[in-house]
Amino acid sequence: MNFIIKLLRKLSNKPKRLNPEIYQLVAEGSREALIIYVTYCNMHHQEKFDYKLYHKGLLASVEQGNFDSLYEIGYFHANGLMEFPQDYKQAINYFLKAAEQNHSSAMNYLALFHYKGLGVEADKQKMRAWYEKSASLGNADALSNLGNIYTEGLGVELDYVKAKDYFLMAAEKGNANAMNNLSYLYSQGLGVEKDEALADEWLEKAHNTKAEQPVKLGIMNS
């Protein structure tokens, strides 16, 4: 990854075409080359993005057993991005394969799909099970979503103390939504002693964190 960062820094100062070797590596499924190619095209818009090449590279990467590429294809199918057709069942297939390799973000998405009933029947118990698996691997979004489950009583008894614990774990990992929710709990005295100062502190942290983070998709964090 350090190699990628160093190379991208060089590319940012040289808006020329990529070395032909990069295109070959993309086609062969190199994760590093895929990252470089996408980032370069985003930085230099005169470089026309070749979706067929990118799709070929992602599929080759999947064949090599790369679970990040499995997750990405699932994500693109889930959201209809990068010229992948929106197909929830296809997304689930890829997320399941990635989840088998302990990809926590894929697990988080599987939970979201079971919550919304996308490509599967809505099932709150399976939703919680996937969030718990993802959270056990330290996924901040899943931790925050478990907090949401306990504040909303989604298949569980309302429990603001448990919610606070999950939000706190997620907030410590930099999750802005969890920080917002902690602010609300402290402002209302739910599961904690009411504390306006702490509520304001968490709200400010959330605001500062959101300024540094991309917007996330979905009702729950994905």
N, C-alpha and C positions, 0 to 999 in steps of 0.2 A: 504493500500500500504506500510506503514511503517513496518507492520508485514512481508510482502513479502521480503522487503529489508533486514531486520534482519535475516530472515531465510536463504536467499541466501548467506549472509555473512558466516553463519555457515556451509552451504553446501560446500562452496568453500574451506574450510579447512578440509572437511571430504569426500573424494571421495569414499563413500560407496553407497550401494543401498538406494534408497529412502524408507522412511517408507511406508509400504503397505497401510496405510490409504490415502496417497497421490494418489495412483493409483485409489483407490475407489472414491475419490473426483473428480479426472479427469473424470472418467466414468460418474459421476453424473452431470458433467457440471459446476463445480466450476471454476470461472474465475481465482481466486487466484491459485488454484491447476494447472490449465492449464499453467499459466505463470511460475510457479515453475518447472513444468515438462519439458517444452521446454528449459528453461534456464539451468536447471541441466544437461540435455542431451547434450547441447552445451558445457557446462563446462567440463563434464566428458564423453569423447567419448566412454568409455568402456560400457556405458549404451546404449543398443540398443534401438533406438527410435521405439515405437510401433505406427505406423500410424493409424491402426484400432482403437486403444484406443483413440488416439487424435481426430480422426474424430468423434467418438462416443461422446466424451466429448464436442466438439464444437457444434454438433447438439443438444445435451442436453442443452447446454448453450443458444442456440438460442431459444429452446422451452420455456426456462425460461424468454425470452424477453431481453436477453443481446445484445445490439446493437453493442458492440465492436466485439462480435463473428460473428454477421451478416456481419460486414465489413471485418473481417479476411477471412471468407469463400469466399466472393466476390473477395477479393484481391488474394487469392490463385487460384481461377478459372481464374481470369484475366491474371495471369502470369504462370499458370501451375505449381504451387509449392506445396510442401507437399503432393505429390501424388494425388492432385486434378486435374482432366483433364482440360486443357485450354478450356474454354467455355465462350465466351463473353456474350452470352444471359443469362446464369446462373449467371455470375458475376453481370450483370445489375439488375437481380431480387433481389439479396442480397443487392446490393448497394442502390436500391430504398427503400427497407425495412429499411435499416439503416438510409437513408436520412430522412425518415418519422419520425425518432427519433432524428432529428437534428444532425446527425453525419457529421461533416463538411468534413472529409476526403473522405467519401463516395460521397458526393456532388462533391468534386473536381475530383474524378474519373469519375463520370457521365459526367462532363463537358469534360474531356479528351476523353471519348468514343464518344461523339457527335462531337468533333473536328476531330477525326481520322476516324469516321464512323465504329467503332468496335461494332458489334452486333446491331447497329442502323444505320439509314441513317445519314450521316454527316449533321449537322445543326448548323451553327455558332450562330444563335440567342439562341438556347437552350443551346449551349456551354456557352455563356456569362451569361445566366440566372442562370445556375448552379454555375458558378464561383462566381457570385454576391451573391448568397445565402450562399455559403461556406465562402466567404470573410466577409459577414455580421456577421458571427459567430467567426470571428477573425482568420481564417485559413491563415497562412502565405504563403503557396504554392498558394492558390487561389488568394491572393492579388498580388503575383508576376506574376501569369498568366494573371491577368487582365492588369497588366502593359505591358506584352507581346502583348496582343490583341491590345493595343493602339499604340505600336511601330510598329506593323506589319500591322495594318489596317484590322484586321480579323473581318469583319462584322461591322466595325465602321470606322469613319474618323480617319486618323492618328492624334494623339494628344500627343506630347511628354511631355507636362505639366501634363496631367492626368497620363501618364505612370510614370512620375517621382514621383507623389504623391503616386501611388500604390506601386512602388518599395520601396519608403521610408518607408511606413507602414509595408511592408513585411520585410525589412532590420531591422527595429526596433524590429521585432520579431525573428531575428536571421536567416533569409533566405539568404543563401550565393549567390544564383543565382540573387536575387534582388540586392545584394551588387555589384556583377559584372556588372549588367546592369546600376546601378547608376554610377559606374566608367566610363563606356562607354559614358553615356550621358554627364557627366562633361568633359570628354576628347574631345568630339566633339561639345560641346555647344548646345546640343539638348534639348529644353525645360528648359534649365538653362543657366546661364552665364558660359562660358568656364572657367574651373578652374582645371589646371593640378594637383595642390596640393591635392584638394579634390578627384580627379580621382584616384590618387595614394593611398590616404587614404582608399577609399572604396575598392580598389583592394586588399590592404593588409588585410583589415577586412575580405573580402571574402575568401582569402587564409587561414587565421587563422581559420575561421569558418568551412571551408570545411574539414580541418584536423580533426575536432571534429565530423563531421557528416557522416552518411552512404551515399553511392551513391544512387541517386534516379533514378527510372525507367521512361522511356518515354521521348518524345521530350519536353513536358512541364512537370512541376513538378507534381508528383503524390503522 
